[in-house]
Amino acid sequence: MTTLFAGISILALTAPAYAQSQDTAPPSAGDANATPLPETILLQNQQLQPVRENGRDTYKPENFDRFNPRTALDMVAQIPGFSISGTDNNERGLGQASQNVLINGKRISGKSNDAVTALSRINAQSVVRLEIVDGATLDIPGLTGQVLNLVVKRTGLSGNFSWRPRLRERIQDNLFEGEISVSGKLGKADFTVTLANNAFRGGNFGIEEVTAPDGSLLFIRDEIQEFRGDRPTLTLFYGRTSDAGSIFNFNGNFQISNIRNTIDTLRVEEGVPDISEPFSRREDERNFEISADYEFAVGGGRLKLIGFQRFEHSPEVNLFQSIFSDGQPSTGSRFEQTADEGESIFRSEYGWQSKNGNDWQIALEGAFNFLDTRGNLFLLDENGVFVPEELTNATSRVEEYRGEGTFSYGRKLASNLSLQANLGVEYSQLQQSGPAGLTRSFVRPKGSVAFTWNASKRLDINATIERAVGQLNFGAFIADVDLANDNENAGNPLLVPEQSWNFEIEAQRNLGGLGNLTLRTFYNVISDIIDQVPITATTEANGNLDSASRYGAELNGTILLDPIGYKGARLDLGLFFQRSRVDDPLTNIARRINGERMATIEVDFRHDIPATQWAWGTSLSRQFDASVFRLDQRSRRFNIGPQINIFVENKDVLGLTVRASARNITGQGDAFIREISQDRRDGPLAFTERRVREFGVVLGLDVSGNF
């Protein structure tokens, strides 16, 4: 660790000095044989200005030469004002698009294959151009706001690789995170094979104080927590376009996931023997996801058929013990759970364009989801033997049969105004086996209307109204136990999916050579929101509340500093704020939605030093989350201070890009407060837990390259 930190310090000191020593002028225009220096490229493209035509901002690969990108993701990360939207692996079916990235005009196939992962596996040399498009102008339902269309053309064999080791104080080092990806042509087909290990190592350490209602100290816990995992994954892609224009794609994702979590605690109380309280969690998951689609011309349009299959096997063991230093018998509990879950989907889409240029689509989708869980709770008796304890509704099977039909329509209302409308209806049948099992059926409308207005050459405005149906977490139907926090959830067979009316307006302002700003505002009216609710006088579970609301705003932007004389420098900003309201099911008093994100701030600075291969930068981030309410307690996690990171990068070290980084250099900590009542939360307080844990400085090295 000391060696790596010294290396980071040397790089940080060397980079600016090296930049100042480069006084060589660019070759003159009359020197035809001169090789252009990086400074020349920088001056040609310093403002990353795209070509704007028909509402599209088009970037060429040479716009990003100064960054020496290895992958398509490296290019996308430098587009001013654009950020990739996250994907939700629990999204409902394969219906509307949820990611704002297309590849060759098509959605990214599958559900676990998120945009960031897909872009990181495309060699930068395969990129033809990058287009920023208004989503509502496309014939893809669900896309609004800024959308990236990456145009790719693969020729010969190429590949990417990366290695990302991390070193931590008092926490196991992460030395095995990385991936290698190979792409190429097989006749008229494209293929990609990727082997990756999405490894992680994390944790924190510190003191927890437990106090009485009057504030007096009861005892302390000295704790160190570690969580680690290795997730080797094999990903396969095969795509072929025939001479007649038919398109076939196959995606396969196969993963082994071994996750470990430990908390070692020493409990110290005056006048009482010390108590060791070890906790451990082990999960050994196996999962796969395969999908295939085939698109071809029929009639006056195109028909696309999609098949999808996902399966996951997850055995898990949680163990907690209290070991007394005076030799009295230990106490403890063990919770074992094995979960098998799967999802099968078949979808068909038929789209066509009318003579007047309007886009139409009809889609039908059928799906089957299931979760089969077997859970057992054991308590440690005085003889040191774990004895089974009854746990109601811990073994059960939940199934959902679902079908939906949607109709989509898109057209230009004016030369600078576009409309996209989607109307659908969903039928679902939920059934659960076991003592609490029952069968229920529902019919729900869904859909959206989106407008895009190109108000001027530098201002685009998008507005969306959506009726959405959420996806249920089937685990909430079944009882489980959280031994680390001594919490238990009863299963709730009466859960139904959330529904909401979502209103959103997004404005994108091109600042010319100064960059780009995007402001998004939203308002959600939610029915059947899922929150923590009382089931009986002494039990609780996830349940539905009648209504809730949420509103907020998000600002993202890039400020390019070239015009003010700071060549090669940029500032990326991200601000998010939201508020919500729901009536607490226990007190009937209005509060925020359980555990929601209240606000975040992210500021990133990067400087690509002219005439060199060096870059350096820093970032600052902080987030604020709402409290979590249970039947007998209220808790809140929060950060102490912002997290500040630094990095130094060289884009050509023996043909590789090497970045050294140090995260959390100001020592941000994790704090947690939990107030536990004697009975219900609206009654007398029993005790309060307060803890602050450090997670130290994280030293990193990122090595990436192409072949």
N, C-alpha and C positions, 0 to 999 in steps of 0.2 A: 504493500500500500504506500509506504514511504517513497519507494522508487517511482511509482506512477505519479504521485503528487509532485515530486521534484520535476518529472518530465513535463507536467502541465505548466509549472511555474516557468521553466526554461522556454517553452513554446510561447507563453504569454508575453514574456519579456523580449523574446527574439523577434516576434512578428512585427510590432510597430517599428523597431529599430531597422529591420530589414526594409520595410516600406520606405522609411525616410532616406535610406541610402540609394534608392533607385531614382537617379536623375536623368536617365537616358530618354531622349526625346523620341517620339514615334517616327518611323520612316517617312520621308517626304513623299508626296503624291507622285513625283517623277521617278522614284526609285522602284521600277517595276519588279526587280528581283528581290526586293526586301521581304522578309517574313514578318507579317503583322504581329505586333506584340499584344499581350492581353490588354494593355492600355487602349490600343486602337479599337479592339472589340468592345471594350467598355464604353468608349465614347460613342460608338455607333448605336449601342443598345442600352445606354445607361438609364433610360426612363422606361424600359420595358413596354413601349407603346405598341399596342396591337393594331392591326388593320381592321377597321370597323366597316361592315357592309351588311345590309339587310338585317340589322339588329344583332349581328354576330360580331364578337371581338375575336379575331384570329391571331394566334401567336405561332411563329415559326420556331423550329428547334434552335436556330442560331440566336434567337432572342435570349437564350439561356446559356450561351457559351461561357460567359464569365463565371458561372457556377460549376462548370465542368460536371454536369449531372451524370450519374450512373444509371438511374432508372427514371421511368416516367413520373414516379412520385417526387423525385428531386425537382423536376420541372414544375409540377403542379404546386409544390410548396412555395414557389417564388412568384406565382401569379398574384399581382396586387389585388387585395380586397377579397380574394376567393378563399373559402375554407370548405373542406369536405364534410358533409353532414354525416353523423354517425348512423350506424345500422343497428337494428334491433332484431336479434336472432329469435325473439319471441313474437315477432309481428304476425298478424293473422293471415296465414296463407301466402300465396304468391301474387295477390291481386295488384294493387297499385304500387308503383315504384316508391321506394323510401330513401334511396340514395341519389345524390345529385351528381352522379358520374355515369356517363355512357362510354362504351368502347365501340368505335365504328358505328355509332348511332344506335346501339343496342344496350339494353339493360344488362348489368352483371348477373350472370346466372347463379342460382343457388341462394342460400340464406346465410351460411357461415362465411361465404366468400365476400368479405366486405371490400369496399372500394380501396381503402388504404393498402390492404394486402394485395389486391389485384394489380394496382399500379406499381407496387414495389417489385413485382415480378416481371415487368415489361422493360426490356433493355432500352435505354435512351436512344440508341441508334435505330430502333424500329419505329420511332415516333415520326409521323409525317407533319402533323400540325395539332394544335390544341385550340378548341373553339369554346368560347363562353356564350351560352345561348339562354334566352328567356324560356323557362320550362313550359309555360302555357302555350308557346308557339309550336310545340312538338306534338306528335300524335301518340304520346305515351301517357296514359292516365296517371295522375298523381304527382306529376312533376310540375313544380312551380318555383319561382325565383331563379337564381343563377344556377345553370347546369353546365357542367363541363362535358364536352364531347371530345374524346381522344381518338384521333385517327391514326391507326397503326398499320404498318405493312411489314410483315416478316419476310426475310429473304433466306439467308443461310442460317447455320447453327450459331446461336449466341447464348450467353448466360450471364447471371449476376450472382454475387455471393456477398455475405456480410457476416461479421463476427462482432458481438457486442458484450464484452466482459464488464462486470461491475464489482467494485470492492466496497465493503461496508464495515464500519466499526462495530464490534461485538455481534455481528450478524454474519452468517455464512456467505462467502463470496459466490457470485454468480458468474461462472466461467464458461458456460455451455449454451448460451443463447446465440442463435445465428441461423442462417439458412443458405441454401444453394438452389438456384433455379436455372433450368436449361430450356430454351425455346428453339423452335425451328420449323422446317417444312417437311412434310411427307407427301410428295406429289402436290396435289392441290389443297392439302390439308395443313392446318397449323396445329402445333402441339406445344404443351408446356408441362414439364415435370419439376416439382418442387419438393425438396426435403427440408423441413424446418424443425427447430426446437424452440418453442415459445416459452423458454424457461424463465422463472422468476425467483427471486430471493428477497425477502423483506422482513420487517419487524420493527420493534421499538422497545424501549426500556425506561423504567422510572419508578417513582413511588406513588402509591395510592393511599389516601387518608380516608378513613371511615369515621364519621362524626355522629354524635347524638343530636337530637332535635335542638338542644340548647347550644350546639356548636362545640361541645367538649369532645376531645379525641378519644375514640374507643380503641382503635388499633390501626396499624399501618400494614401495607403489603409492598414488598420490594419485588418487582416483576420484570421479567424479560420475555418478550413474545417474538417468535419466529414463524414465518410462513414461507414455504418454499414449494416449488413444483417444477416438474419437467413434463413437457407436452410435445413429444416427437410427433410430427404430422407429415403424411405423404399426400400431396395434392396432384391430381392429374387433370389436364384439359386437352380436349381434342375438338377441333372445329374444321368443317369443310364446306366450301361453297361450290356447287356444281356449275357446269356451263350454262344450265338453264336458270340459274339464280336461286336454286333451293339451298337452304342453309341448315346444317346439322351441327349441334354442339353437345359435348358431353363433359360433365364435371364430376370428379370424385374426390372426396376428402376423408382420410382415414387417420384417426388420432388415438394415441394412448396418453392418458393424463394421470400422473401420480402426484397427489397433493398432500402435503403434510403441514400441520399447524400445531405448535406447542406453546404453552405459557407456563413458565416456571416461576412459582410464587413462594415467598417466605413471609408468613404472617407473624407479626411481632406485636404482643400486647403486654402491657405492664402487669406483672404478677401472674402471668399465665405462660405455660411452656410454649415455645415457638412451634408453629405448625407449618409444614411444607404442603403446598397445594398444587400439585402438577396437573395440567390439563393437556390432552393430546387429541388430535383429529387426524384420521387417515382416510383418504378416498383414492380408490384405484379405478378410474373410469376408462371405458372403452367405447368409442363412438365412431360412426361413419355417416356420411351424407353423400348421396349420388343424385344427379339430376341430368336430364337430357331433354333437348327441345329440337323440333324439326319444323322449319318454316318453308312454305312453298306457295306458288301462285295457283289460284283456283278462281274461276269466274272472273270478276273484274277486280279482285283484291288478293289478299294473301292470308293464308291460314297458318297459325302457329300452334303446335301441340307440345305440351310441357308435361313431363313426369318428374316426380320428386319423391325421394324416400330418405328418411332420417331415423337412426336408432341409437340409443344410448343405454349402456349398462353401468350403473354407479353403485358399487358397494361402499359403505361408509361406516366407520366406527369412531365414536366419541367416548373418551374416558376422563373422569375427574375423580381425584382422591384427596383426602385430608389425612396427612401422616403426622402423628403427634410425637414430639421429641421426648416426652416422658414415658413412651412405650405403651400407652393405652391403645386399644384396638383402633385401627384405621377405619374411616368411613369413606364411602364413594359410590359412584354410579357409572353405568356404562349404557350407552344408547347405540344400538346397531340398526342400520337401515340399508336395505337393498332396493334400488329403484331401477326399473326398466321403463323407458319411455320411447315413443316413436311417433312419426308423422308421415302420412302418405297423402300425396296430392296429385290430382290430374287436372290440367287446365287447358282450355282451348280458347284461342283468340282469332277472330276474323276481322280484318280491317281493310278498308278501301277508301279511295278518294273520289269524290264526285267531280263532275265536269267543271264545276265552278271553284274547285280547289279545296272544298271542305273535307275534313277528315272524319271518318266514322269507324267505330269498333264495337263489336258484340263479343262478350266473353262469358264463358261458363266455367265454374270451378267446383270440384268436389274434393272433400278432404276427410281423413280419419285420423284422430289423435288419441293417444292413450297414455296413461301413467299407471304402472303396476308397482305398488310399494309394499314392502314387508318390513315392519319395524318392531323392535323389542327393547324393553327397558329392564335393566338389572340393577339391584341395590346390593352393596357389600355388607354382609352380615358380620357379626362379631368374631366368626371363625375365619374370616378372610375369604369367604366364598361369595361370588356374585349370584344372587338369587333373583329369579324372574319376578317382575312387578307388573301388575295389570296396567295396560295403557290402551284405553278405548279408542277404536277407529284408527289404529296405527298401521293396520294391514288392510289394504283395499285396492280396488282397481277403478279408475275413472276413465270414461271413454266419451268422445265427442264425434258425432257424424255431422258434417256441415256441407251445405251446398249454397252457391250464390250465383247470381246472374247480374251482369253490369252492361250498361249501354253508354258509350262515350261519343262525344261530338266536339269537334274543334273547327273554328273558322276565324277568318279575319273580318272584324267589324268595320275596320277602316285601315288605311295604309299603316297606321301606327298603333292600332288597337286590336288585340287578339282575345278570343274566348275559348276556354276549354271547359266542358261540362261532362260530369259523370253521374249516372243514376243507377243505383243497384238495390237489390234486396237479398237478404241472407236468411237461410233457415238452418237452425242447429238443434241437435238433440243431445242432451247431456244425460249420462247415466253412470251410477256408481254402485259397485257391489259392496257387500258387507252389511253389518247390522244397521248402519245409518244410510244405506244406499237407497236411491230412488231415481226415477226417470222423469226428465222435463224436456219440453220442446219450446222453441222461441222463433219468432219471425221479426226481423228488424230491417228497417230501411237504412241505406247508407249512400254516400255520394258527395260530390263537391262541384263548385263552380269557381273557376279561376279566370282572372283578367290580367293581361299584360299591356301596359301603356308605355310606349316609347315617347315620353314627353318631350325630349330633345335629344340631341346627339350625345349628351352627357348625363341624361337622367332617365332611368327606367323605373316604373312603379308597377308592382304586382299586388293583386288583392285576391284573397281566397276565402270562400265560405265552405266548410266541410262538416258533414255528419259522419262521425267515426264510431266504429265498434271495436273495443279493445279485446286483447287476447287474455284468457284466463291463465293463471299459474295453477296447474292442477295440483301442485304440492300443497296448496292452501286447503284443499278438500280433506287432507289426511293429517292426523295428529303427528306432531314432532316435538322434540325436546332440545333446548339450547343449554347444554351443561355448562358452558363457559360463563354464561350470565344468569344461570339458574332460572330460566324462563321456559314455559311450556305452552304450546298452542294446541287447542283442541281442533279437530277437523270440522269443516263447515260444509255439509253437502248442499246447502241452499245458495251458494255463491252463483252470481250471474256476471257476465262481462260488463265492464264500464261502457257507457255511451256518452258522447259529447258533441256539442256544437262548437266548432273551432273557427274563429275569425282572425285573419292575419293580413297585414299590409307590410310590404317590403319595398324600400326605396334604395336604389343603387345609384350613387353619384360618382361619375368619373371626374377626377380632379386634374386630368391631363398629365403633365409631367410630374405632378406632386403625388399621384397615386389614385386611390379609390376608397370610398366609404360606402358601407351598406348598413342601413338601419331597418330592423324588423320589430314590429309591435304585434302583440297577440292578445286574444281574450278567449277563454274557454269556459263554457257552461257544461258542467259534468253531472250526469245522473248515474246512480248505482255505483258511486265511487267506492273503491275497496280500501278499507281502513281497519284498524284494530278495534274490535267491538266485544262487549260482554256477551257470552253465550249463556252462562248460568251465574249464580251468585258468586261462584269461585273460579270459573273458567272463562277463557277468552280465545278468540281466533280472528283470522281475517274474515271480514264481513262487508256487506254492502250498506252504504249510507244513501239517503235519498238524493242529496244534491251537494254540489260544491262549485266553486268558481275559482278561476285563476287568470291573472293578467300580468303582462310584463313587457320588457323591451330588450333587444340585443343589438349591440353596435360592434361591427367588425370593420377593420380598415387597414390600409397600408399607406404609410407616408414615405415617399421616396425623397431622399435628402440630396440627390445630385443637383437639383436646380439651385440650392442654396450654397453649393460649393463643397459639400461633403461627399465626394465621389465614391460610389459603390456602397453607400450606407442606406439602410432602410429601417423603419420602425413599424412593427405590426401590433395592432391594438385589438383587444377583445374584451368587451364589457357586457355583462348579463345581469338582469335584475328581474325578479318576479315576486308577486304576492298572491296569496290564496286565502280562501275562507271556506271553512266547513264547521258545522255544529258538532261539538264533541259528543259522542254517543253516551258518555257517562254523566257529564255535567250540563250538557246542552248549551254550553258557552262557546261562542265562535272562537276558532283558532286557525292556525295554518294547517295545511295538509301534512300528514305525518312524514317527517324526515325529508321533505322536499328541499331542493337546492334553492336558496334565497338569492344569492348573488355570487358572481365570480368576476375577477379582474385578471387579465393576462396582458403583459407587455413584453415584446420580444424585440431586441435590437441586433442587427447583423451588419457587419462591415466587411465587404470583399475588397481587400486592399489593392488599389490599382497597380498594374505592372508586376504583380506577384501571383503566386498560387495560394496565398494565405488569406484566411478569413478568421474573424473572431466575433464574439457576441456575448450577450447576457440576456437574461429573462427574469421577470418577476411575476409571480402568480399567487393568488389567494382565493379561497372559496368560503362561503358561509352557508351552513345547512340549518334547517329548522329542527325543533325538538321532536322526539319520538314518544308517543303516549301509549301506555298499556293500562290494563285494569288497575294495577297497584303501583305504578311508577311512571315517572317522567325522566327522560334522559336526553342528553345532547352531546354530540361530538363537535369539536371545532379546532381550528389551527391557532397556534399562538404566533402571531406575526406572519409576514409573507415568506414564501420560498423564493430564494434568489439563486440562479444558476449561472455558470460561465462556461465558455468553450473556446477552444482554438482549433483551427482546421487547416490542414494542408491538402490541396486537391490533386497533388501529383507526387506521391512518395513511392518511387519505383512503380509508377503507373497506378497506384491505389489512392483512394481518399481516406485520410486518417484524421479522426477528430478525438481530441482529449477534452474531457469535461469534468466539472465538479459541481454537483447539485447540493442545494441546501447549505450554502457556505455561511449563511447567517444563523443557522441552527434553529430553524422552525421546529416546533414541537406539536405533538398531538395531545389534546386535552379532552377529558370526558367527565361529565357530571351526571350522577343518577340519584334521584330522590325516590326512596322506596317507602311506601305507606304501610301502616300496620295491617290494614285490610284493603279497602278501596282507595283510589287516588284522591277522592274527595273527603277522606277521613284523616285522622292524626298521622303525622310523619313518624316513621320508625327510625330511619337513619339515612345518611347521605354519603355517597362515595364520590370522591374527587381525586382525579389523577392527571398527571402530566407526564407524558412519555417522550423521550428524545428518539430520533431515528438517525441522527448524525449526518455527516457528510458522505455523499455517495460519489465515488470516483469512477469514471467510465472511460472506455476506449472503444471507438467505433471504427472498424476497418471495412471498407467496401470496395468492390471492383467489378470489372467486366471481363469476359473472355469470349 
